[in-house]
Amino acid sequence: MTYRAPVRELSFCLEAVADLPALVETGAYPDYDPDLAQAVLDAAGQFASEVLAPLNTIGDREGSTCANGAVRAAPGFADAYRQFAEGGWLSLAAPARWGGQALPKALELAAFEAFHAANMAFGLCPMLSQAAIEALEAHGTPEQQERYLTRLVSGEWTGAMVLTEPQAGSDLGALNATAVPNGDGTYRLSGQKIFITWGDHDMTDNIVHLVLARLPDAPPGSRGISLFLAPKFLVNEDGSLGARNSFRPVSVEHKLGIHASPTCVMAYEDARAELVGRPNEGLAHMFTMMNAARLAVGVEGVAIAERAYQQALAYAVDRRQGRSVWTGEANAPIFDHPDVRRMLVLMKAKIEAARAICLSCAVAADQARHAPEDARADWKRREDILTPIAKAWSTDVGCEVASLGVQIHGGMGFIEETGAAQHYRDARIAPIYEGTNGIQAMDLVGRKLGQDGGLAAIALIREMRETLVPLHGLFSGKPLERLTAAVQAAEDATLWLLDRKKDPEAGADVLAAAEPYLKLMGDVTGGWLLAKGALAARARLDAGENDPWLESRISLYEAYAANVLGHASSRLAAIGQGGELLSRFTPEVLAAQ
């Protein structure tokens, strides 16, 4: 099926909901203006639909292959990547000193939504290069930055994030890979790594691996992890490529989805590497890369949901069966069945909410760097609390919407030829990537909520309440009541968790509440942002714009309030269940027949 980037929705979200204009007012982006943003999004949409989308199905069917210590990308991917690099797409938000365009992160993520939607397996490769750029910019030496950043920003080389091992999983403190000093400032890197996305391929001349490993005298656990850089080919002093480094892909995993993205098992055998940042602080350094990737994965969730929605909508309009309850037409499109239309409306509303959360998080990240000095701490707290919500809630939306897409297709959705099943399979990895969604929830209640006495969550809820005031002029009755009640539920849950966190014996209660709290905060934040969009749309209509699309922004919020915000009370009940209830369900109890 075809894919059309939702350029108008992206532009509206950036300008009217995520408040990109306020970021631009800081003066940090002198080259930015709305016309430039529109041109970027139009070009991204065109590249996504014309170059990447046609490769999605063949990539799924043929996948990447590994033989003789080398990975070959799926058919057509190398040429598509060449065009991608020539288009300068990796340079959008990168610093100008390394060849970047220094545009806002939110605009970059909006463009990348189109790439991920068109071909999620392809989009993972440059996504990891973006994260490597951020890590090296923050923690690399001047020599490392000179040697690698220009070529990563140009897309000439790609980056890979090399974290876990067979025995470690999400517990990176259990890593065994070692880095032994050579005595000349370099290290011999040895060990086996698994789940390395785009760890090897034939699309570029070099791949820059950022690898977690231990020094010989490192303390145990996560306090003894350091970050190292190991290129596939060594780089000479003049920038030319030297000998092949001593690491290889052993195999690529056979996966449920994203078949064209090579998920590599990598073996390092005294590979030449250099330290990035300070010894034994590699996990903190890597979190720069991981946080960038977490927000990008949230956008992947939005993207795959958008792709599944577009396909389901096209099918529902085309497929005819039964009588329309609205027009009385016989053999009507299944779009006219209320249940099908309800599913499509829910899909659309949740996509718009997730998009708004992700782009608002990106704006907060840029504000934390460029806002007036006295406001940066507040923006940093906003970025911190939105990141786990953006990653987890949005990727859950990706799975839910892709599943509804299969449902709307009926039996045809369960057949691979229609393509609906691929979106469902591809979407399923995103809630696992970059720390599972359960880990994101634990991060939210464990770290982010407790920072500065809960100031980030309290400020977010206060801003939601401020939006309720003008909303009285737009809605009455249920649409207003549901958001009001949902905001109150978010505040009640936040205060309860902050109180429980004061008790050192209440750890189980807090962690048992983590997942439903994240879902509640995602639901309510999404509803609040859609309400902001409805208010902006009404302002434009009142100013004389006669546009049914703007009217639909208002209806979309109403649908979200009816179908999502009404569940806030049940989320609140799950938050308060406590750890004691869960403790009763031992393995024996759960296995009993």
N, C-alpha and C positions, 0 to 999 in steps of 0.2 A: 504494500500500500504506500501511498505518497505521504509525505510529511511536510507540513507548513509551519514554520516557526511562528509562535504567537506574538509577533512583534508589537502589536498594539497593546496587548496585555502587559508585556514586559516594560514598555515605555511608561504606561500608566502607573504600574507598580513602582518603578524607580522614581518617578516625578511626584506622584500624588500620595503614595503610601509610605515608601521607605524614606522619603524626604531627602533625596539626593541633592536638590537645590540648596538645602541648608549646608550640606558638606561643601558644595562648590563655593559658597559664600565665604569659606575660610580662606580662600585665595590659594589653596594648595594645588589647584588644577587649572592653571591659566589657559590651557589649550582646550578645555572642555566647554562645550555648549550643547544645547538640545539637538541642534542640527547634526553635529558630529555624532552624538549618541545614536540618533536615528540612522545615520549612514552605517555605523558599526553594526547595529542590529539587523538592518536590511541585508548587509553583505554576509553576516554570519548566517542568517536564515537561508540565503541563496546557496552558500557553500554547503550548508547542512543538507538541504533538500536535493541539490543537484549532484553532489559528490559523495557525501557520506551515507545518506539514506539508501541509495541503490546497493551499497555493499553490505547492508545489515543482514540480509537473509543469506547471502552466500558465505559471509563470515560465520554465521551460526551453523550452516550445514558443513562447511569444510574445515573451519577452525584453523588454528596455528598448529604447526608440527615441530617436533624436536627429533633430530637425528645427528649422530656423530658430534655431539657437544655443541650444537648450534640450533637456534630456533628460526623457522621461516614463518613470516607473517602470513595471514590469510590472503587469498588472491585479491589484488587491487589495493591492498592497504598501503603498500610502500609508495605507490604513486599518489594515493590520496594524502599520505603524510607529507610528501614532497610539496604538494600544492598547499597544504596547511602551513608548512614552514615558510614557504614563499609569500604567503598571505600575511605573515607577521602576527599570527594569532596568539603566539605565546608571549608577545611583547606588550600586550595591551596595558597591563597594570605594572609591568616591570620598570625599575628605575631607569631614567634616561641615560645615566652614565654607563649602563651596560647595554645600551641599544634599545631600551624599552620606550614605550609611549607615555608612561607615567599617568595613566588614566585611572579613574576610581575602580576599586576592586569590585564594587557592585556591578558596574557596567561589564567588566570582564566576566563575572559569573553569569550575568544575563546572556551574554553571547555564548558562553560554554553550555548553558542549558540547551541551546539549539543543537550543539554538537553531540551532547550526551543523548538527547532524544532521538536524533537521527541514527546514531550508532554508538551505543553505550560502551561496547568493547573497545572501539577506537578511542573514544574520549578519555578512557582511563590512562592512556599513555601520556598525553600532554598534561593531564591533571597532576600526575606525579612529578613531571618536570617543573610545574609551577611550585609545588611544595618544596622541591629541592632548591629552587631559586630563593625562596624565602628563608630556608635554613642556612644556606651559604651566605646570603646577605646579612643575616643576623649573627652568625657564629664563625664564618670562615675567616681565615687570615687574608690580608691584602693580596698575597701571592695567589692563594686559592681563588679568590674572587676574580683576579685578573685572568687566571688561566682557564676558568670554567664558566663564569657567569655569562660572558658575551655569547658563547656558543650554546648555552642552554636557552638563553633568552631568544636567540635567533631561530632555535629549533634545529640547528645543525646537529646537536647532540641531545639525548634525552636523559632523564634522571630516573632512578629507581630507589624505593624505600625498602631497606633490607632489615627486617626486625626479628621475626620469630623463628623458632627451631622446633623439631618434632616433640621434644619433651616439655616445651615451655607454653605453647598456646598464647593466651593473653597475659600470662605471668612473665613479663620480660625480665624480672629478677632471676629467673631460672635459666638464663642464657648461658651456654658453655663456649661459644666461639671465642677464640683468643687472638690477641694482637701482640706480638713479641717485638721489642725494639731492635732495629738493625744497627743502631749506633750512629746513623747519619741523618736522623730526624724522620726516617720512614719506619714502617712496621711490616712484619710478616703476619698476614691475616689468614687464619685457618678455622674451618668449621663448616657445618652444613646448615643451610637456611631453607625454610619452606614458605609457600604461599607468597612468592615474590612476583608481583604483578609487573608484567613487561620487563622481567629481569634480563631477558635476552630477546633479540630480534634482528632482522636484517634491514630495517628501515633507515637507520643512520649509521655513520661510521664509528660512533663511540657511544657508550652508555656509562653514565656516572652513577656508581652505586654509593649510597650513604648507608653504612653498615654499623650495627651495634655489636660490640665485642668487649672482651675483658683484657685489661693489662695483666701481666704476670703477678703483680703485687696488689691487685685490686681487692677491696673488701667484698664480702659476700653480698648477694642480693642486688637490689636495684641501685644501691649506693656505689657499686663497683662497675657500672656500665659506662663505656666511653663510645664516642661517635667517630667513625673513620670514613674516609673517602677512598674508594678504589675504582679507577676507571677500567673499562674493558680493555682498552689499549692505553698503555702508558703515554704520557704527553711529554715531549721533549721541551727543552728550554725555549726553543724558537716557536713553540706551539704546534709543531708537526706531530703526527702520531708515530709512536715507537713500537716496541714489542708488545705482543699480546700478553695481557696479565694472566696470572695462573688461577683463574676461576672459570667454571663452565656450568651451563645448565645440565643437570643430570636427566631431567624429564620435565614434561609439562603435565599438570593435573587434568584428569578427565572430569569435567564439572557439569553441574545441572544447567548452567547458562553461561553467558558471555564467552562462548566457545572461541571467538577470535582473539580474545585477550589471553596471552600466554601466562599462565600462573605457574611459575618455575620452581623446581627444586634446584638450588644452587649449591655447588661444592667449591669451597675456597681452600686452596692448598698452597700455603705460604705466598698468597697474593700480596703484591706490593701495595701498601696503603699509607695514608697520612692522617694524622689526628685532626679532627675538626673541633674547635673549642677547647675546653679544659678537660684534663683527665678526670675520669669518674663522674663526670656531669653530663654524660652522653644522653641519658634519658630526658633530662630537662631540655637539652639542645634539640633532641629529636621531636619533642612536643611542639616546637615551632612548626616543624614539617607536618606533624600529625594534626594539629589544630587547623592548619590550612586545608589539609585533606578532609577533615571531618566536615567542614562547611561545604567543601566541594562535593562530597558524597551526599550531603543533604540535597544539593542541587541536582545530583543524579536521580535522587528519589522523585523530585519534582518533574524532571525531564522524562523519565520512563513512564510516569503517570500521564503526562501530557501526550506522549506518543500512543499509549494504550487508549486514552480517551478519544483522541482524534480518530483512531481506527474504529472504536466502538460506535461513535457517533455516525460515521460514514456508513457502517453496516446497518445501524438501526434505521437510517433514512432510506436505505436501498432495499432492505429485506421486507417483503410484504407477507402479512399473515394476520387473519382475523379482522374484526370490525373496529373502527375508531370510535371511542366513547365520546369524542368531541365533535366529530363531523358526521358520524354515521356511515362513513365510506366503508364499503366492503373491500376485503383484500387490501387493507391499509398498511402503510409502513409500521413496523413494530415500534417505531418511535412514538406512535400514538397510543401505545399501551401505557397506562399510568405507571406501572412498576418499572418499565424500561426507562421512561422519561425521568422517574424519580432517581434511578441509579445514575443516569447521566448528569442530572443536576447535582447530586451529591459528589460525583467525581469532579465536576467542574469547580464546585465551591471549595473542596478540600485542596485541589491543585492551586487555586488562587491564594488560599490561606498559607499553604506551605511555601509558595513562591515569595509571598510577602515576608514571612518569617526569615527566610534565607537572605533575601536582599536587604532587609532591615539589619540583620546581623552583620552583613558586609559593610553597610554604611557606618554602623557603630565601630567596626574595626578601623576604618579609615578615620573616623572622628577621633578615636583614641590616639591617633598619631598627629592629627592636624588641627583639632579644635583649639581654641584658646587654652592656655596652660591650666587655668583653674577649672576647666571642664573636662580635661582628659581622663581623670580618674573615674568620673561618672560614666563616661563613654566606655572605658575599659571594663567596668563592671557590667555594663549592658552587653558588650560583646561576650564576656565570659558566661553570663547566664543564658544568653540566647544560643551559644554554640551547641551545647548538648541537645537542646530542644530542636534546633534546626536540623541537626544530623539525625536524631532518632525519630522525631515526629514525622519529618518529611519522608524518610525512607519507609516508615510504616505506611504512610499515605501511598507511596509508590507501589507497595505490595497490595494494599487494599484496592486501589484503583485498577491495577493490572488484573486482579482477580475479578473485579466487577466487569472488566472488559471481556474476559472469557465468558462470564455469565451472560452478558448481553448477546454474545454470539451463539449461545446455546451449544448444541452438539458440535457445531462448526468451530467453536472456540477451542474444543478439545482436540481438534485435528490440526496438525502442524502446518498444513498448507496455507491456512488463513493468516498465520503470523501472530495471532493473538496470544497463543501459548508461549511464543518466544519472549514477548514482553514480560509475561508472568515469571518465566524462568530467569530472565536476566535481572528482574527487579529483586529477586530473593536474596542476592548477595549483599545488597546495600545495607540492610539492617545488621549485617555481620561485620562489614568492613570497618577499619579504623577504630576498633573497640566496639564490641557488640552494643546493641541498644540498651541492654541491661547495664553495661558498664557506663554508658552515657548517663543513665538514670542515677547510678551510684555517684558519679561525678557531680551531678546536679545537686543532690541532697547532701553529699559528703563534703565537697569542696566549695562549689559555687554558691550554694545557699548560705553557708556559714560565714562567707567572707564579709568582714566589716559588720558583723551582727545582722546579716540579712538585708543590708542596704540595697543591693541590686534588685532583689525581688520586691521589696517594699516600694522602691522607686518606680518599678515597672507597673505595679498594681495601682499606684497613685496616678500614673499617667493614663491608665485605662479608665479610672474614675473620672478624670478630667474630660475624656472623650464622651462620657455619658451625658454631660451637660448639653452640648449642642445636639446630641442625638435625640433629645426630647423634641426638638423642632422638626425632626424628620420622621420619627416613628412614635407610635403609642401602642399600648397593649403588649402582646406577646413578644414581638421582635426586640423591644426595649427591655421588657421584664426578664427575658432569658439571658441577655448579656449582663444585666445588673446582678442577677442571681449567680451567674457563672463567675463574675469578678469577685463577688463575696465568697464563693466557695474557694477560689484561689487564695484569697486572703486568709480565710479560716485554716486552710491546709498549711499555708506558709507559716502562720503563727504557731500552729500545733507542732510542726516539725522543728521550728526554732526552739520551742520549749522543750521538746523531747531530746534535742541534741545537747541540752545542758546536763542531762542525766547520763553519766558514764555507763550506766547499766541498760540504757535504752537503745543500744546499737541495733538490735534485731528489729525493734519497732521502726526505726528510721529506714533501714534497708528494705524492710518489707513494704514500706510506703513509697519507695523510690520510683518504681515503674508507673504506678497509677498517678503519682504526683507529676511526673514528666508528661504523661498523657493529658492530664488536666491542664497543665500550664500550656501545652501545645494547643489544645482545644480553645482555651480562653484567649491566648495571644493571637491565634489565627482569627477568631471572631472579632477581637478588638481591631485588628488591622483591616479586616473586610469592612468594618463599620467606618474606619477612617476613609477607605475607598468610596463607600457610599456617600459620605458627607462631601468628599471632593467632587464626586459626580453630580450631586445635587447643586453644588455651588456653580458648576459649569452650566448646568441646565438653567438655573436661575439667571445666569449671565447672558442667556440667549442662544446657547447651543442646543439645537433641536436634533438630538441624536439618540436613537433607540439603544445604541450600545451603552451609552451612559446610563440610561434607565435600567439596563440589565445589571449594572453594578449594584444598584439598590436592591433589586430582586434577589441577586446572588447572596447578599448578606442575609436577607430574610430567610432564604432557604437554608443557609448555614445555621442560623439561629434555631430554626425549627428542627433540623435533623442532627445537629452536633451539640449545641450548647445545652440542650435539654438533658444531656447525659451527665452534666457536672455533678449532680447530687450523687449519682452512683459512683463516680470517680472518688468523690469525697468519702463515701462509705468504705471503699477499698483501701484508701489511704489510712483510715483509722482502724483497720482490722488488727494491727499489731503483730508482733513476731510470735507471741505465745500460741496463737491459733495455728500458724504454720508449723510450729515445732511439734505439734501433735501428729503430724503426718510423717511418720518415720518410713524408711524403705519397706519395712514389714507391713505396715498398715496399707501403704499404697499398692503393694504387690498382692495383698490378700484377695482371694477369689471368693 
